[in-house]
Amino acid sequence: MSQSVIHRRSLLAGLAAGGAALALPARFASAQSAAPIKLGFQLHRTGIGAAYGRWYERTAQAALKRLNDAGGINGRPVEIHFEDDGTDPKRGSEVVEKLATQAKCDLIFGPLFSHVVIGSAPRAGELKIPYLVCSEGFHVASGALNRWAMQPGISDVRAQCTSVAPFVTQNLGKKVTLIFPDYAFGHDHRDYFSEAVKAQGGEVVGMVAIPPTETSFTRYFPRIPRETEVIYHVMIGPAVLTFVKELGQFYGKRARPEIFGFIDSLEAVDLNSPGLEFLEGTHFWEGHCRNLQADASEHEKAYRAAVGVDDNGASVSDARDVSTYGHMFSVWETLSVIRQGMEAAGYQGPADRQRFVEAVEAMTGWEESADHPQGRKVFNGKTHQVFAEQAISKVDGGKLIRVHKTAIEDSFYPDAVDYTTQSF
């Protein structure tokens, strides 16, 4: 049973026969104001996104507890209704429908995988319900979705690629081969990292697209051109450990190119797993540093404790249970934006959904805080996309140690859409 459902039942337990007043915690002002705000969470509980979904749910529960302990939103308690979409686009659209029409949620948030977001957002637009994704694809900022879709909790692939490319070309090499999953998220890496490398005077000499459901990868590695100086890899799903192991086996002890990976290729994977020794000295992009860094802020430490993650990025209750730390902060920060947007809009119910979207569009960013532990953000209300600092970490002694942090301005690119000019 979810924490949110337990919380609601505890509230209803005080309701006596004959319409007596609801027994409420002191922080909730009155029975009238205590009707819960219902947030729908489109969750990848099963399918190729299950590892992310499990940690996204855990992060959402921790953020929900913090939110309700502080008085909820506009003096009302908050519930989160979780619904599994199987990491499937068709089912994702059905989940949006269910959360909006059956669960009567005020808004929906949470999905990560790009193909699911792209398959679900049109239905959210038709139902005129805010749809806040915790994804990374360029789908929102590209203008491919609609005014109800927003990405305020995590930066997008185009921004990430634009900001890290200078480090790669200046420190690792200029002839790059890309290895990426063959769907929307991977295609964003293919398109925008290639663009960024060329802008830095580099050259993409090879592209290796791999089906996201693939379970063995050895046959793909001979496609890497001999002149490759840097392998740029971003894989995702349950077979990522197999991918990095087989990449190491392919090169063995012979000379290999430099390797730069996106942490997606190692999310929920123990860096010290047998077979990953070859990663020592390689570099990774991280949205949020898995290992606690020496200069970590008190906000970062408090967030880490709240979600139950130790200094190495694993569950405090099981060191073998490695989190998806590079991405799951987006859930925490998106819920913070939801609270801020609803308070700014004076949100009371579904009739105020448009006012909520307009309130978020008016925001320009946030400083690092307990609400935004990953760091400072700049929000572009026209494109519905947030921009953030990015970390580049090096594997050193089996840990990910940050060696470079990009500036937010490094990730800017020209606007492709102005959603504020579109009708609701």
PAVOTI-334569 format. One record per atom (N, C-alpha, C, CB): x, y, z. Coordinates in pm, whole numbers, plus 50000, padded with zeros to 5 digits. Glycine has a CB too. Example, Ala and Ser with C-alpha at 12.3 -4.5 7.8 and 13.67 -1.06 7.14 Angstrom:
BEGIN
513194943150780
512304955050780
513204967050780
511314955350905
512854977550708
513674989450714
512905000350787
514084994050572
end
This chain:
BEGIN
500854988150000
500005000050000
500885012550000
499045000050123
500565022149915
501415033949905
501265042850026
501085041749779
502325050250055
502315059650166
501205069850151
503665066650178
500965074150022
499945084349999
498565079150034
499985089049855
498275066450002
496965061050033
496805059450183
496755047649964
497865054850250
497805053850395
497505067350457
499125048250451
498165077850406
497965091150460
496515095650444
498905101150391
495935092950329
494575097250307
493605089850399
494185095150162
493825076750416
492935069250502
493035073950646
493245054450492
494205078050688
494335083150824
493545095850842
495795085550859
493445103850735
492635115950741
491155112650749
492915124950620
490725102950668
489305099650661
488835092450786
489035091050540
489785086550860
489395078950978
488675087451082
490615072551040
488925100751080
488305109451178
486925114351139
489185121151201
486405109951028
485105114750982
483985106751048
484995113750828
483215113051134
482145106151207
480875106051125
481905112651343
479895097751166
478615097051096
477885110251107
477745085651153
477045113051006
476225125051010
476955137650972
475655126651145
478115136350902
478805148250850
479595155650955
477815157550790
480085148851057
480895155451159
482195160251098
481175145951276
482875169551165
484105175451114
485205165051104
484565186951204
486045166551002
487165157450979
488285160651077
487665158550833
488805150351142
489925152351233
491195154651152
490095140251330
491805166151164
492935169951079
494155173251161
492555181850992
495335170651106
496545175551169
496475190851177
497795170851091
497125196451276
497045210851298
497515218851178
497845214751419
498435213251100
498995220950988
497975223050876
500215213950932
496895215050872
495855216850773
494705224450837
495385203250715
494365235850779
493555245850846
492135241350880
493475257850762
491435234950789
490035231650814
489605219950728
489135243750789
488425214550760
487925203350681
487725207350536
486615198150740
487285219450514
487015224050378
488295224650296
486345237850380
489375229650360
490635231250285
491415218250277
491495241950350
490985207750352
491785195650360
491495185450251
491575189350492
490565188250160
490365179150048
491705177349978
489265184349949
492175165149962
493545163249911
493715167649766
493935148749924
494895172649736
495305174849598
495845161449549
496385186449584
495345156949434
495725143949381
496685145649264
494475136049338
497855140249280
498855140549173
499015126549115
500215145949226
498905125448985
499115112548919
500575110848882
498245111348794
501105098948907
502505096148871
502525084848770
503355092448999
502965087948649
503085077948543
504415070848562
502995084448400
504355058448611
505535051548664
505985040148574
505245046448802
507305039448549
507875028048478
508165016948580
509195032148400
507125010948633
507335000648735
507834987648672
506034998148812
507434985048548
507864973048477
508394977148340
506694962648464
508924967348266
509494970448134
510944974748148
508684981348064
511524979948039
512954983048039
513304994748130
513404986147898
512325002148175
512595013348265
512385010148412
511735024948229
512254997348446
511864993448582
512864998048689
511714978548589
514154997548661
515145001848761
514965016648793
516574999248711
514725024548690
514455038848712
513145040548787
514405046448577
512115033148745
510815034548806
510835031948955
509835025448741
511575021748996
511635018549139
512225029949220
512465005849160
513275036049167
513895047249239
513125060249221
515335049049192
512455061849109
511585073549093
510445072949195
511015074148948
509885061149215
508815059849313
509325062649454
508185045749306
510485057349485
511075059449618
511355074349641
512385051349633
511845081049540
512115095349552
510815103149568
512885100449429
509785099449492
508495106249502
507895104549640
507525100949397
508005092749699
507465090549833
508205099049936
507575075549871
509525100049922
510295108350016
509935123050001
511805106349993
509785127549876
509415141549852
508005144449901
509535144849703
507105134749885
505735136449931
505685137850082
504875124649886
506435129650153
506475130650299
506955144350343
507375119650359
508035148950280
508555162250314
507525173050287
509835165150234
506815171750174
505825181750136
504665182150237
505285178749996
504125170550272
503005170350365
503425174050507
502365156650366
504645170350545
505135174350678
505235189550690
506495167950705
505415196250576
505545210850574
504205217850552
506525215050467
503105210150545
501795216550531
501115214450398
501925230850554
501695206150311
501055203250184
501135214850086
499625199450206
500095216350005
500035227049906
498775235349932
500035221349760
498965248149947
497835257149976
497015252250095
496935258449853
497725247050196
497065242450317
496345229250305
496125252550362
496545222250193
495865209450171
496865198050162
495015210150042
496495186250213
497385174750199
497465170450053
496895163050287
498515163150022
498765158949884
498855143849879
500065165449829
498225138049779
498325123749750
499055121949617
496925117049746
499765110749605
500305106849475
499715093249440
501885106449477
499105092449324
498555079949272
499515074549167
497125082049213
500145063049196
501105057049104
500405047249011
502225049949182
500755047848884
500175038648785
501275034148690
499005045448707
501445021048677
502505015248593
502155016148445
502745000648632
503105021248366
502875021848221
503675011248145
503235035748168
504405002748220
505164992148154
506284997048064
504254983848074
506635009948075
507605016347985
507185014147840
509045010848009
505885015447816
505315012647685
504485024647639
504434999847690
504735029847518
504035041947471
502515040547468
504525045547335
502025029247417
500575027447408
499955026847547
500235014547330
500585019247634
500075018347770
500215031747841
500805007347848
501255039247806
501445052447867
500265061547842
502695058847814
499765061547720
498595069647687
497375065247767
498305068847538
497255052047786
496135046847865
496265050848012
496075031547853
497485051248063
497725055448201
497335070048220
499185053248239
497695078448124
497305092548131
495775093648140
497835100348007
495095086248056
493625086248056
493085081748192
493085077147945
493645071048245
493165065548372
493385075248487
493845052348403
494565081148494
494865090348604
493995102948596
496345094248601
493715107348474
492935119548457
491445117248479
493165125248318
490905106548423
489445104848422
488915095848533
489015099448290
489695085848573
489225076848678
489725081048816
489675062648649
491035083548828
491575087748957
491305102448986
493075085248961
490885109948882
490555124148898
491755132148952
489355125848992
492925129448897
494115136548942
494125150848889
495385129148896
494755159548965
494845173648927
495855175748816
495205182249046
496925167748817
497925168148710
498655154848710
498925180048729
499545153048613
500315140648599
501785144148583
499815132248478
502655136348649
504095138448631
504825125148639
504655148448737
506135125348610
506965113948638
507605105848528
506235105548711
507075105148403
507655095748306
509055100048261
506745094648185
509885089948232
511265092348191
511525088848045
512195084548279
511195076848003
511615072147871
510935080147759
511295057147856
511755084547664
511305093947562
510165088547477
512445097647473
510255075847436
509215070547348
507875069847421
509605056647296
507915068147554
506685067847633
506115081947646
506945061847772
506975091647669
506535105647678
505895109947547
507725114847712
506555106947436
506035110947305
504695104147276
507045107447194
504535091847323
503285084747301
502165088847395
503515070347313
502505095347505
501525098647608
501085113347607
502065095247742
502005122247574
501735136647584
500535141247500
502945144347541
500325135747380
499155140247303
497835138047378
499095132947170
497725126847451
496485124347525
496335134247639
496445110047578
497435137747704
497365147847810
496885161047752
498745149747878
497355164447633
496895176747569
495425176547537
497675179147445
494945165047490
493515163747459
492655165047585
493245150347390
493175159747695
492425160347821
492635173447896
492825148747910
493555181647844
493865194647903
494265193248050
492665204047890
495245184448071
495765182148205
497275184548203
495435167748256
497835192148298
499275194448300
500035181248307
499665203448419
501115180348228
501875168048213
503355171648228
501595161048075
503905169548348
505275173548379
506175161348375
505355180548517
507055160748276
507855148748256
509205150048325
508055146148107
509705138648373
511025137848437
511955130448343
510955130748577
511995135048222
512685128648113
513895137048074
511745126447993
514525134047961
515665141947914
515625144647765
516955134847948
514695138747696
514665140647552
514415155147514
513605131847492
514725158247390
514505171647335
513055173447292
515445174247216
512215163447323
510835163447275
510035175447323
510155150947317
510225179647449
509465191247499
509975203947431
509585192447653
511265206747446
511825219347395
511805220347243
513225220947444
511665209047175
511635209347028
510325214946974
511865195446973
509275215247059
507965219447013
507125208046963
508105229646905
507605195646980
506885184046928
505665180347011
507815172246921
505535185747130
504435181847218
503355192647219
504935179147360
502935197347336
501855207147342
502025215747467
500465200047343
501175225647482
501365235347589
501195229247729
500395246647572
500535217847738
500325211547869
501555203647915
499105202347863
502505200947826
503685193047859
504845202047899
504085184147740
505515198648009
506605206948061
507705197948115
506095216648170
508925203148117
510075195848171
510895205248261
510965190048055
510385207848383
511045217748469
512025212048570
510015225348540
512225198648572
513035192748677
514375187148634
512285182248741
514625186348503
515885180648455
516175186048316
515835164948453
517445188148286
517835193548156
517665183048047
519295198548160
517665187647923
517435178547811
518735174547742
516485185047709
518655164347659
519835158747594
520575169147510
519435146947506
519835177547439
520515187347355
521375196547440
519495195547273
520855200947553
521615209547644
522815202147701
520725214647757
522605189647740
523695181747798
524815179647696
523165168147846
524455175747575
525455173447471
526225186247438
524785168047345
525495197247427
526115210047393
527145214047498
525045220947380
526855211447626
527735216147733
528935207147757
526955217447860
528825194047731
529955185147760
530875183047641
529435171747807
530415186047519
531225183647400
532585190647404
530475188147278
532675203247451
533995209547456
535005201847541
533875223647508
534565196447654
535475188647738
535965176347663
534785184447870
535065169547595
535435157347523
536455160247415
534195150847462
536185170047331
537075172847218
538405178947261
536395182047120
538395186447371
539635192947416
540515183847501
539295205347494
539925173547563
540685165247656
540825150647616
540055165947789
539915145547534
539925131347505
540215128147359
538605125447544
539745136247268
539985133647126
538925139947039
540045118747101
539225141046912
538315147846820
537615138446722
539075158246742
538075125946711
537415116346622
536575106946709
538475108346536
535275108346698
534365102046793
533455091846724
533525112646863
533265080446790
532235070746749
531155070546856
532845056546727
529905071646811
528775071846903
528135057946909
527725082446860
527845053147031
527055040947051
525835044947131
527895029647125
524645042547074
523435048047134
522235038747109
523135062147078
521195039647195
519985031447174
519175036947057
519125031147302
518615027746980
517935031446855
516455035046880
518035019946754
516265046046951
514915051846966
515105066547000
514075044447078
514025073647030
514055088347035
515175093947123
512745093447085
515345088447243
516385093447335
517765092047272
516335085847469
518035080347215
519325078247150
519505086847027
519485063847113
518425089046955
518515097446835
518855111846871
517205096846757
518375116446986
518755129947032
520255130747056
517985133647162
520835120447118
522285120047137
522995119947001
522705107647220
522525111446912
523115110546778
523135124246710
522335100446690
522005131046713
521885143646640
522635155046708
520415147246624
522465156446839
522955168546905
524385167346955
522055172147020
524845155146986
526265154147017
527075155246889
526575140947089
526575149646782
527275151246654
527395166046617
526535143646541
526305173246633
526295187646604
527295194946691
524885193446624
527325191546820
528215198446914
529675195146887
527855194747058
529975182646851
531355178746820
531865186346698
531445163546796
531055187346595
531445194646475
531695209346505
530385193246366
530865215046594
531045229246631
532365231446703
529885233946720
532915220846763
534195221646834
535375217546746
534155212946959
535105215546618
536185211846527
536475196946526
537425219246563
535585188946587
535775174646588
535015168046474
535325168846720
535065154646473
534435147046364
533835134246421
535465143846252
532615131346384
531995118546419
532345108746308
530435119846438
533145098646341
533635089346239
532815076546235
535095086046264
531955074546336
531145062446337
529915064046423
531965050746384
528835057146385
527605056946463
527115042546472
526505066146400
526875037846594
526415024246616
525105024846693
527475015946694
524005022246624
522685022446686
522315008246730
521605028146589
521855006846854
521544993646911
520104993546961
522514990147026
519314983346927
517934982646976
517894983347129
517254969646927
516974990847187
516954992647333
516644979847410
515955003147370
516114969747344
515814957047411
516904946647388
514484951747362
518024950447328
519114941147300
519704935747431
520214947947215
520144923147428
520714917047549
522174912947531
519904904947589
522694913447408
524094910347383
524614920247279
524274895647334
525864924647296
526344936147219
527634933647142
526544947647310
528274922247164
529594919747106
529614921546955
530064905847140
528554917446887
528564918146741
528524932346688
527394910446687
528184942046774
528124956046729
529494962946734
527124963746816
530384958346821
531624965646844
532594965746725
532314959746962
532624955546639
533494956446521
533134967946428
533454943546444
531974974046445
531594985546363
532324998446403
530094987746372
533034997946516
533765009846561
534975012046470
534215008446712
535055023046396
536175025346303
537525025646374
535965038446227
538555021246306
539895020646365
540415034446404
540855014146267
540015044746329
540555058046357
539895064846477
540405066846235
538955058146541
538235063746656
539195067346769
537185053846707
539085079546816
539875084046931
539065083747060
540415098046907
537755085247048
536875085447165
535615077347133
536505100047206
535265068247222
533965061547215
533015068747310
534085046147252
531925073547254
530885080247332
529715070447342
530435094147265
529405065947463
528355055847476
527255060547570
528945042647526
526045057347531
524885059647618
523895048347591
524225073847591
523835039047684
522895028047673
521925028847791
523625014147669
520835021447781
519805022647883
519015009647890
518865034747854
518535006248009
517714994348022
518394983548106
517384988847887
517774971748116
518254961448208
519564954848167
517224950948221
520004956748043
521224950047996
522454959147998
521014944647856
522404970248069
523534979648065
524804973448124
523184992448141
524674965048227
525864958748284
526524949648180
525504950648411
525704942348106
526244933847999
526954942247894
525114925647934
526374953647861
526974962347760
528384966647800
526094974747736
528534972047920
529854977247959
530854965847979
529744985548088
530384954248027
531294942848040
531794938247904
530604931248112
530884936947808
531274932047676
532134942047601
530024928747594
531934954947627
532814964947567
534244963047617
532314979347598
534374960547748
535694957947805
536324945247751
535604957247955
535524934847736
536034922247682
536484923747537
534974911347693
535784932047462
536124934047321
537514939847307
535094943247254
537864949447390
539184955747380
540244948247460
539114969947428
539834941047564
540794933447642
541924942147694
541354922247560
543144937147682
544314944547732
544994952747623
545304934947792
544454952147502
545084959747394
544674974447402
544704953947257
545364982647327
545074997047328
543644999447282
546075004747238
543005008847344
541625012047308
541475027247303
540615005847409
540415031947240
540155046447241
539835051247382
539005049947144
539865064247401
539335070047525
537835067147528
539625085547534
537275066747647
535855063547661
535155074347742
535665049647727
534075079447684
533225089147754
531795083947750
533315103547689
531235081647867
529885076247873
528905085347942
529895063047941
527655083747910
526595089847990
526255079948099
525325093547902
525985084948217
525775076348333
524615066748313
525535084748458
523765069548215
522675060348181
523215046048160
521945065148054
524425045048106
525025031948080
525405024548208
526245033447992
525355031648322
525725025348449
524695027948559
527075030348495
523545034048527
522555036248630
522105022848689
521345044048573
521975022548822
521565010548897
522604999348888
520225005548846
523815002348844
524884992448831
526034996148925
525384991548683
526514986249000
527654988249090
528924989849006
527794976349192
529585001049022
530785003948945
531894993948973
531275017948974
531814987249088
532844977549125
532444963149091
533134978649274
531454961549004
531064948148960
532214941548884
529784948848872
532384928548900
533434921448824
533254923748675
533404906348855
534354926648608
534314928948465
534294943548425
533134922348408
534144952448524
534104966748492
535424973848525
532974973348568
536464966048555
537734972048591
538274981148481
538734961348623
537944977848356
538474985748244
537945000048243
538134978948112
536885002748320
536325016248324
537195025848405
534925015848382
538145020548482
539025029248560
539705039448466
540085020948637
539575052148501
540175062748421
539285068048311
541425057948362
538125061948288
537205067048187
536305077748248
536355055648127
535575084848162
534775096148206
533285093748182
535225108948135
532485100148266
531025099348253
530395113048274
530455089248354
529315115348198
528405126348230
527505121748344
527575130748106
527275130648440
526305127948546
525405140148563
527015124448679
524105137748569
523185148548601
523265152248747
521765144748565
523575142548831
523715144448975
524735134149021
522325143049051
525795138349084
526915129449115
526505118049208
528055137249178
526715105749163
526355093949242
527135093349373
526605081349161
528445094749365
529265094849485
529225108549550
530715090849453
529105108949681
529085121749752
530425128649730
528805119749904
530375140849678
531595148249648
532085156049771
531365157849530
533355159349771
533955166049886
533315179649915
535435167949865
532795186249810
532215199549828
530685199249830
532695208749716
530105187649858
528635186449857
527995196149955
528225172149892
526895202349912
526185211949996
525345204850102
525295221049910
524905212350201
524025206650303
522685202550241
523795216750417
522255209750137
521005206050069
521155192350003
520635216649962
522305190049940
522555177249876
522595165949980
523875177749798
523245168450091
523345158150195
521965154950254
524295162650307
521155165150273
519815163050329
518935155250231
519155176550363
519035158550103
518275151150000
518705136649997
518475157549860
519995134249999
520525120649994
519995112450112
522075120849995
519965118550229
519445111650348
517955108950334
519725119950475
517215118550279
515755117050268
515365105550176
515135129950216
516125103550068
515795092849974
516475079750010
516175096849832
517275079850118
517875067550167
519005062350083
516855057250177
519905071350041
521045067549958
522345070850032
520995074849820
523295061450031
524545063550103
525545071550019
525155050250143
526755073450072
527755081650004
528205075849871
528955083450094
527965062849849
528365056549724
527235055649623
528895042749752
526045060749661
524925060649567
524065048249576
525435062049430
524235040149679
523435028149697
522455030049812
524335015849724
521475021149822
520505021849930
521205020250065
519425011149912
520795028150162
521385027050296
521065013650359
520875038350385
520045006850310
519664993950366
520254982050291
518164992750367
520864984550175
521434973850095
522464979649999
520334966150018
523734977850029
524804983849949
524834978349807
526144981450016
524144967149783
524104961449647
523024967949562
523874946349654
522134975449625
521014981649556
521414995849514
519734981949646
521994997049395
522525009749346
521395017949284
523665007549242
521345030549317
520255039349273
520475044449131
520125051249368
519445051149082
519535058348954
519725073248988
518235056048864
520795075749062
520995088849124
521175100149024
522175088449214
521685096948906
521925107148805
520665113048746
522755101548697
519505106848773
518255111248713
517125113648813
517805101148614
517105106448924
515915106349008
515685119349084
516015095149107
516685127849093
516495140949154
515395148749081
517805148949153
515185145448953
514185152648874
512795151148932
514195147748729
512525139848996
511225137649059
511055147149178
511065122949105
512055147749263
512055156549380
511865171149337
513365155049461
512645175149238
512605189249197
511325192549121
513825192549110
510785183049046
509515185448976
508385187149076
509195174048879
508375179249182
507345180949284
507475194649352
507425169649389
508685199349368
508885212849424
508295223449331
510375215549447
508495221649200
507945231149103
506405230449104
508495228248961
505865218449118
504415217049126
503865225049244
504015202149138
504505223549357
504055231349475
504145246249447
504895227749599
505265250849394
505455265049369
504445270249267
506875267849321
504205262249162
503255266349059
501835266949111
503325256948941
501435257049191
500075257049246
499875268549345
499775243749314
500895271449422
500775282649516
500695295949441
501965282849615
501505297449337
501475309849259
500155311649187
502625310049158
499535300449148
498265301049074
497055301449167
498145289148981
497285299849298
496155298849391
495295286849357
495305311749387
495945275849323
495255264049270
494235258449368
496255253349234
493005256349320
491945250349400
491435237249340
490805260149414
491495235949208
490985223949145
491205224348996
489515222249176
490695214348921
490915213148777
490605225748697
490105202148725
489705234148744
489395246548672
490595255948668
488215253648737
491575253448757
492775261948764
493985255848695
493125264848909
493785245248619
494925238848552
495645248348457
494455226448476
494885256048380
495525265548288
496315275948365
494475272348198
495755280748474
496475290648556
497765284748611
495595295548673
497745271948644
498965265348692
500035265548583
498675250748735
499685261548461
500655261448351
501215275448329
500005256248221
500355285448329
500805299248309
501705303848422
499595308648296
501435299248544
502275303048657
503675297148643
501645298448789
503765284748597
505075278648577
505795285348460
504945263448551
505075288448354
505685295348239
506315308648281
504645297748129
505785314948383
506295327948428
507565326648511
505235335148508
507915314548552
509115312548634
510365313548547
509065298948707
511445318048609
512705319648535
513835311048588
513125334148538
513615304548701
514665295848754
514665295248905
516005300348706
515615287548957
515685285349100
517135284049144
514895272749140
517405288749264
518725287149323
518825273249386
519025298249428
520035268549408
520205255949481
519595257449619
521705251949491
518815247549659
518095248349786
517635234349824
516885258149778
516895233449935
516325220549973
515325215749867
515645221550110
514685225149797
513765221649689
514495217449562
512845233349659
515705222649545
516465220249421
517905216349456
516455232949329
518075204349513
519395200349563
520435197449455
519245188249648
519995194949331
520975192449225
521765204949191
520275187149099
521165216649214
521875229149185
520985239649123
523035226449093
521595250849090
520865262249031
520275258348896
521795274349016
519125264148865
518435261348740
518015274448672
517205252248765
517995274248540
517385284848460
516225278448385
518435291548361
515045284448393
513885278748326
513445287848213
512715276548425
513215281848097
512745289247980
511245286647966
513525285047850
510435296348005
508985294648001
508425293147861
508335306148067
509145298247762
508665296947624
508775282447574
509445306247531
509885275947607
510105262347559
509725251747661
511545260647522
509345256047782
508955246947890
510115237947935
507785238247845
511345242447917
512525234347944
513445241048046
513285231547815
513975233148141
514915238248238
516355235448193
514655232048377
517285243848236
518705242248206
519475241848338
519225253848114
520495233348343
521225231248468
522705229448443
520665219048542
523475229748550
524885226148544
524995211148521
525635230448673
526065207048454
526305192848429
527655189048491
526285189648275
527735176648538
528985171648596
529655161948500
528735164848732
530965162848489
531765152748420
532655146448526
532615158948301
532485133348544
533205126148648
534155116048587
532225119248743
535215112948661
536215103048618
536195091448716
537625109448610
536285079348663
536345067648750
537735067048811
536015054548670
537785068248943
539055069049016
538935060349140
539425083749053
539655049149140
539575040149254
538195034249274
539985047449378
537485032049164
536155026249173
535065035849214
536165015049268
535385048749215
534385058949248
534315069149135
534715065749382
533185075949125
532995086549026
533325099849092
531545086548970
534435105549053
534905118149111
534745129349007
536395117049158
533995139649041
533765150548947
535065157848917
532705160449001
535355159548787
536565166748746
536225179648672
537425157848658
534955181348636
534555193448565
533065195748586
534885192548414
532695208248602
531285212048609
531035222648504
530885217148751
530075220348417
529765230148313
528935241648371
529015223348196
529015252948308
528145264148344
526795262248276
528785277948304
525755267348338
524425266148277
524435272248138
523365273048365
525115283448124
525145290447996
525795282147886
525895303648011
526635272347924
527275263647825
526255255047750
528295254647893
525065253547809
524095244247754
522985250747672
523475236347864
523005264147663
521935271047591
522005268447441
522015286047618
520845268347378
520745267147233
519545275447188
520595252047189
519415278747061
518305287247015
516945280647040
518465290346866
515975288747079
514615283547100
514055277746972
513685294747153
513385266346985
512735260046871
511225261946874
513055245346867
510685267346985
509235268846998
508945279447102
508555255247037
507755285247093
507235293947198
505845288847233
507205309147153
505785280247333
504505274347371
503525284747422
504715263747476
504035295847474
503135306047531
502265312547425
503935316647603
502605310947298
501775316547190
500695306647144
502655320447071
500755294447197
499795284147155
498565284447243
500435270247158
497465280347190
496225279847267
496215267647356
494995279747175
495375267847458
495245256447548
494205246547491
494835261147690
end
